[in-house]
Amino acid sequence: MKRILTLSAFLCLAVFAVPSFGQSVADLYKTKCAMCHGADGKGATPMGPKIGVRDFHSPAVAKETDAEMFALTKEGKNKMPAYSGKLTDAQIKDLVKYIRTLK
């Protein structure tokens, strides 16, 4: 019984020790962002040009701070929906980090 409790405690710690920047952020991007921004973040999707999606690789977006991208995602702007109440602040921060890695 003691071994089972030790193993359970270890597994719980392992789950919480894994940063939220893993696969779950990629899945979150796929479900919330990729439809408009595309898997690569360039906005070359059927919806992208119609609604004026920004290319995450553009110089204008590259100049934005993480705080600005966070605020835009949380509050929305123009046709970009607000994700306040739909995503946690931690999820939005992780998405911003993930977006910065897109190539």
N, C-alpha and C positions, 0 to 999 in steps of 0.2 A: 504494500500500500504506500509506503514511504517513497518507493521508486516512482510510482505513478504520480504522486503529488509533486515530486521533484521534476519529473519530465513535464508535467502540466505547467508548472511555474516557468520552466525554461522556455517552453513554446510560447507562452504569453509574453515573456520578455522579448523573445525573438521577433514576434509580430510587431510589438511596439517600437523595437529598435530599428526596424526597416524604415528608411526615409520614405515619405509619401511621394517622392519624385520618381518612383518606379513605374511599373507597368500600369498601375491604376491611373496615373496622370496621363499616360498615353491613351488609355481607354476613355478617360474623361474628355480629352481633346477630341477624340474620334466622335464621341456622342454629342458634344456641345459646340464644337468649333469647326470641325472638318467639312461639314456640309456646305458651309459658305467659304471658309478660308482655304479648304483643300488640305490634303494630307501633308503637303510640303509647305503650307502657309503662304502660297503665292496668290491665292484667290482665283485661280483659273478653274472655276467650277461653273456648272450651269447657273447657279444663283449669284455667284460672286460679282460678275460685271453688272448684272441687273440692279443690284442694291449698293454698288459702289464699295465693295469690300476692299480693304487695304492689303497690300502685299507686305507681309511681315519682314521681307528682305529689303524693302525700299529704304533709301537713306532717311526719309522722314520718320519712319517707324524706328529705325536704328538709333536715331537721336533721342527718342523718347526715353525717359527714365522708367525704371520698373514701377515706381510709384504712379506715374502717369498712366501706364498701361493697366495697372491695378485699378485705378479710379475709373478708367474708361470701361473696363470689363464689369466692374461692380455697378456703376451708375448707368451705363449705356450711353449712346450718342447717335443721333440720326436714326438709321435703321438697325443699328447694333442694339440688341435688347439688353436690359439691365439684368445682371445675374445676382444682385443683392437679394438675399432670401432664398435663392435657388442653389447657390454654392456658398460654402464657408469662405471666410477670408483666407484661411490656409490653402484651400483648394485653388482659389484665384491666384495666390502667390505662386503656388506650384505650377499652375498653367502658364504664368508669365515666364518663369524659369524654363519651362518646357519649350515654349514658343521661341525663346532665344537660342535653343539648340537646333531648331529646324534648319535643314539645308536644302 
